[in-house]
């Protein structure tokens, strides 16, 4: 029965942090690490894994994050409010696996004063793995649509590879 092939989890989190150090863009676009006196990070993560059949598995997930500087009320830079992932794995042969991994990240502020933001983005990666005896051969295309996006702590991402 297909419903028996679903696993899921829901995680709630609430963190109060003193002296949080986070990368932020400053005046003139120059980045630097900034110290935030009191920060609250709270939210939820929902994920599941659904095996549709022996050869297809899907993994959707969603993260909601409220990241606030308690002293100013501003959002913490480089911490998007929403992230959505959808991964699908197809195994047409015993030795061949194909993966499509997608991710949406919502708008995020790049400065601690919240005067500048970076648009949300959608990216997709493809990967193929082939197993031959004890050797694994793989090919991966990252950033399939060659999108410009914010990666990590406020750094621009590399082009597709």
C-alpha positions as a Markdown table, in Angstrom:
| # | Residue | x | y | z |
|---|---|---|---|---|
| 1 | Unk | 0.0 | 0.0 | 0.0 |
| 2 | Unk | 1.5 | 3.4 | -1.0 |
| 3 | Unk | 0.7 | 5.2 | 2.2 |
| 4 | Unk | 2.9 | 2.8 | 4.2 |
| 5 | Unk | 5.9 | 4.0 | 2.2 |
| 6 | Unk | 5.8 | 7.5 | 3.7 |
| 7 | Unk | 8.1 | 8.7 | 6.5 |
| 8 | Unk | 7.9 | 12.2 | 7.9 |
| 9 | Unk | 9.1 | 14.5 | 10.6 |
| 10 | Unk | 8.1 | 17.9 | 12.1 |
| 11 | Unk | 10.7 | 19.8 | 14.1 |
| 12 | Unk | 9.9 | 23.0 | 16.0 |
| 13 | Unk | 12.8 | 25.1 | 17.3 |
| 14 | Unk | 13.3 | 28.1 | 19.5 |
| 15 | Unk | 16.7 | 29.6 | 20.3 |
| 16 | Unk | 17.7 | 32.7 | 22.1 |
| 17 | Unk | 21.3 | 33.6 | 21.4 |
| 18 | Unk | 23.6 | 36.2 | 22.9 |
| 19 | Unk | 26.4 | 37.6 | 20.8 |
| 20 | Unk | 25.5 | 36.1 | 17.5 |
| 21 | Unk | 28.1 | 36.7 | 14.8 |
| 22 | Unk | 26.7 | 36.9 | 11.3 |
| 23 | Unk | 28.0 | 38.0 | 7.9 |
| 24 | Unk | 26.2 | 41.1 | 6.5 |
| 25 | Unk | 26.8 | 43.6 | 3.7 |
| 26 | Unk | 27.8 | 47.0 | 4.9 |
| 27 | Unk | 27.8 | 50.5 | 3.3 |
| 28 | Unk | 29.0 | 50.4 | -0.3 |
| 29 | Unk | 28.4 | 46.7 | -0.6 |
| 30 | Unk | 31.4 | 45.6 | 1.4 |
| 31 | Unk | 30.7 | 42.6 | 3.5 |
| 32 | Unk | 31.8 | 42.1 | 7.1 |
| 33 | Unk | 30.9 | 40.0 | 10.2 |
| 34 | Unk | 28.7 | 41.7 | 12.7 |
| 35 | Unk | 27.9 | 41.0 | 16.3 |
| 36 | Unk | 24.2 | 40.9 | 17.3 |
| 37 | Unk | 23.7 | 41.3 | 21.0 |
| 38 | Unk | 20.5 | 39.3 | 21.4 |
| 39 | Unk | 18.9 | 37.2 | 18.7 |
| 40 | Unk | 15.9 | 34.9 | 18.6 |
| 41 | Unk | 15.7 | 32.1 | 16.0 |
| 42 | Unk | 12.5 | 30.2 | 15.9 |
| 43 | Unk | 10.6 | 28.2 | 13.3 |
| 44 | Unk | 9.7 | 24.8 | 12.0 |
| 45 | Unk | 11.0 | 22.2 | 9.6 |
| 46 | Unk | 8.6 | 19.7 | 7.9 |
| 47 | Unk | 10.0 | 16.9 | 5.8 |
| 48 | Unk | 9.0 | 13.6 | 4.4 |
| 49 | Unk | 10.2 | 10.7 | 2.2 |
| 50 | Unk | 7.8 | 8.9 | 0.0 |
| 51 | Unk | 8.7 | 5.8 | -1.9 |
| 52 | Unk | 6.2 | 5.7 | -4.7 |
| 53 | Unk | 7.5 | 2.4 | -6.1 |
| 54 | Unk | 10.7 | 0.4 | -6.1 |
| 55 | Unk | 12.3 | 2.8 | -8.5 |
| 56 | Unk | 11.0 | 6.3 | -7.5 |
| 57 | Unk | 11.4 | 8.2 | -4.2 |
| 58 | Unk | 10.4 | 11.8 | -3.4 |
| 59 | Unk | 11.7 | 14.0 | -0.6 |
| 60 | Unk | 9.8 | 17.3 | -0.1 |
| 61 | Unk | 10.7 | 19.6 | 2.8 |
| 62 | Unk | 9.8 | 23.1 | 4.1 |
| 63 | Unk | 11.6 | 25.3 | 6.6 |
| 64 | Unk | 10.1 | 28.4 | 8.2 |
| 65 | Unk | 12.6 | 30.6 | 10.0 |
| 66 | Unk | 11.9 | 33.8 | 12.1 |
| 67 | Unk | 15.4 | 35.3 | 12.7 |
| 68 | Unk | 15.1 | 38.6 | 14.7 |
| 69 | Unk | 17.5 | 41.0 | 16.3 |
| 70 | Unk | 15.8 | 41.5 | 19.6 |
| 71 | Unk | 17.4 | 44.9 | 20.1 |
| 72 | Unk | 16.2 | 46.5 | 16.8 |
| 73 | Unk | 13.4 | 44.2 | 15.7 |
| 74 | Unk | 15.1 | 43.7 | 12.3 |
| 75 | Unk | 15.5 | 40.3 | 10.6 |
| 76 | Unk | 19.0 | 38.9 | 10.8 |
| 77 | Unk | 20.8 | 39.2 | 7.4 |
| 78 | Unk | 21.3 | 36.2 | 5.1 |
| 79 | Unk | 18.6 | 34.2 | 6.9 |
| 80 | Unk | 15.6 | 33.7 | 4.6 |
| 81 | Unk | 12.2 | 33.2 | 6.1 |
| 82 | Unk | 11.2 | 30.3 | 3.8 |
| 83 | Unk | 13.1 | 27.4 | 2.2 |
| 84 | Unk | 11.4 | 24.7 | 0.1 |
| 85 | Unk | 13.2 | 21.6 | -1.3 |
| 86 | Unk | 11.9 | 18.9 | -3.5 |
| 87 | Unk | 14.2 | 16.0 | -4.4 |
| 88 | Unk | 13.3 | 13.0 | -6.6 |
| 89 | Unk | 15.3 | 9.9 | -7.1 |
| 90 | Unk | 14.8 | 7.5 | -10.0 |
| 91 | Unk | 16.5 | 4.2 | -10.1 |
| 92 | Unk | 15.7 | 2.7 | -13.5 |
| 93 | Unk | 18.4 | 0.0 | -13.2 |
| 94 | Unk | 20.0 | -1.7 | -10.2 |
| 95 | Unk | 23.3 | 0.1 | -11.0 |
| 96 | Unk | 22.0 | 3.5 | -12.2 |
| 97 | Unk | 20.5 | 6.3 | -10.0 |
| 98 | Unk | 19.2 | 9.6 | -11.3 |
| 99 | Unk | 18.6 | 12.5 | -8.9 |
| 100 | Unk | 16.8 | 15.9 | -9.4 |
| 101 | Unk | 17.3 | 18.2 | -6.5 |
| 102 | Unk | 15.4 | 21.5 | -6.4 |
| 103 | Unk | 15.4 | 24.4 | -3.9 |
| 104 | Unk | 13.5 | 27.6 | -3.4 |
| 105 | Unk | 14.8 | 30.2 | -1.0 |
| 106 | Unk | 12.7 | 33.3 | -0.2 |
| 107 | Unk | 13.9 | 36.9 | -0.2 |
| 108 | Unk | 16.5 | 37.7 | 2.5 |
| 109 | Unk | 18.0 | 40.9 | 3.8 |
| 110 | Unk | 21.7 | 41.5 | 3.1 |
| 111 | Unk | 22.2 | 44.3 | 5.6 |
| 112 | Unk | 21.5 | 44.4 | 9.3 |
| 113 | Unk | 19.4 | 47.6 | 9.0 |
| 114 | Unk | 17.2 | 45.7 | 6.5 |
| 115 | Unk | 17.5 | 48.5 | 3.9 |
| 116 | Unk | 18.7 | 46.1 | 1.2 |
| 117 | Unk | 17.5 | 42.7 | 0.3 |
| 118 | Unk | 18.3 | 39.9 | -2.1 |
| 119 | Unk | 15.5 | 38.4 | -4.2 |
| 120 | Unk | 14.3 | 34.8 | -3.7 |
| 121 | Unk | 15.5 | 32.2 | -6.1 |
| 122 | Unk | 14.9 | 28.7 | -7.4 |
| 123 | Unk | 17.7 | 26.4 | -8.3 |
| 124 | Unk | 17.9 | 22.8 | -9.6 |
| 125 | Unk | 20.7 | 20.2 | -9.7 |
| 126 | Unk | 20.9 | 17.0 | -11.7 |
| 127 | Unk | 23.1 | 14.0 | -10.8 |
| 128 | Unk | 23.6 | 10.5 | -12.3 |
| 129 | Unk | 25.4 | 7.7 | -10.5 |
| 130 | Unk | 26.5 | 4.4 | -12.2 |
| 131 | Unk | 28.0 | 1.6 | -10.2 |
| 132 | Unk | 30.3 | -0.8 | -12.0 |
| 133 | Unk | 31.7 | -3.5 | -9.7 |
| 134 | Unk | 33.2 | -1.5 | -6.9 |
| 135 | Unk | 33.6 | 1.7 | -8.8 |
| 136 | Unk | 31.1 | 4.5 | -8.8 |
| 137 | Unk | 31.0 | 6.9 | -11.7 |
| 138 | Unk | 28.9 | 10.0 | -11.4 |
| 139 | Unk | 28.1 | 13.2 | -13.3 |
| 140 | Unk | 26.5 | 16.3 | -11.7 |
| 141 | Unk | 25.2 | 19.5 | -13.1 |
| 142 | Unk | 24.8 | 22.1 | -10.4 |
| 143 | Unk | 22.6 | 25.2 | -10.9 |
| 144 | Unk | 21.0 | 23.8 | -14.0 |
| 145 | Unk | 19.4 | 27.1 | -15.1 |
| 146 | Unk | 22.5 | 29.2 | -14.3 |
| 147 | Unk | 20.8 | 31.4 | -11.8 |
| 148 | Unk | 22.6 | 34.1 | -9.8 |
| 149 | Unk | 21.8 | 33.6 | -6.1 |
| 150 | Unk | 23.0 | 34.1 | -2.6 |
| 151 | Unk | 25.0 | 31.2 | -1.3 |
| 152 | Unk | 26.1 | 30.6 | 2.3 |
| 153 | Unk | 26.7 | 33.6 | 4.5 |
| 154 | Unk | 25.9 | 36.3 | 1.9 |
| 155 | Unk | 28.4 | 35.2 | -0.8 |
| 156 | Unk | 27.3 | 35.0 | -4.4 |
| 157 | Unk | 27.0 | 31.4 | -5.7 |
| 158 | Unk | 29.3 | 30.0 | -8.4 |
| 159 | Unk | 28.0 | 29.6 | -12.0 |
| 160 | Unk | 26.7 | 26.3 | -13.1 |
| 161 | Unk | 29.2 | 23.5 | -13.2 |
